């Protein structure tokens, strides 16, 4: 993936993902759930890329916030700048 620092484009990614969550699960206002997306909204491969290769899921809002904070921490600690490539490795 490639980091995206443009806040407007990040927000566009989030908005598209949130619309998809609402389309699949209906209104979740007041439930404590938030729409989590992959690839991350902070990447150029986010939901607005245009290829419809993204995934969304409702998760606990606190967990979603912690995940976002961890991604931002990774960017900072590893000095991942705009358009820098990185990969995500999933381990058990």
N, C-alpha and C positions, 0 to 999 in steps of 0.2 A: 504494500500500500504506500501511499504518499501523503505526507502531512499537509493539511490545509489550514492556514491561519486566518483566512478571510472570514470574519465573523458573520457577514451577510450570507455568504455561501454555506457556512456551517448551519445557520438558522434555516436556510432553504432546505438543506438536507433533513433537518429535524422536522420541519413542517410537513414534508412529503411523507416521512416515516409515520408521524402522528396521524395523518390522514389515512394511511394504510391500516394502522392499528384500529382506528375507529371504524373503518369499513369491515374489518374482520371480526372485531369483538364488540362493536357498538360503543355506547357511551360508558366511560369508566370514571367519569368525574366523581370526586369524593370517595373513591375506593381505596386511595393510597397507592394505587398502581400507576406506573408510568410506562411509556412506550420506549423500549430499548431496541436499538437498531445495530445491524452489522452489514456491511462495514460501518465503522464509526462515522458520525456526522463530521468529525474533525479530519476526515480524509477526502482526498479527491475522488475516491472510489465510492463515496457515500451515495445515498439513494437518488440524488439528482443527477448522477452520472449519465443516466439515460438508457442503460442497457437492462433495467429491471432485474439486476442481479443483486438483490439485497434482501435481508430478512428482518422481520420485526416480531417482537414478543412483548406482552405485558409482564412486567416484573415489579417487585416491591420498590416503591419510590426511593427509600433510603438506600437500598442496594444499588439502584441505578446511579444515584448521586455519588456513592463511594466508588463505583466503577469509573465514572467520569473523572473523579479526582485522581484515581490511580493512573489513568491514561495521561492526564495532564502532568502528573509527577514523572512518568516515564519520559515524556517529551522533554521536560526540563532537565532531569538528571542525565539524560543521554544526548542533550543538545540537538534534538531533532527539530530542524528548522523547516520553513515553508518549502514544500515540494521534495523534501528529503525522503528517500525510500526507507521503509522498515517492514518487518514481517512479524506476524503473531504466531507463536508456537504454543500449541495446546498440549499440556502434559497432565498426567493424573496425579 
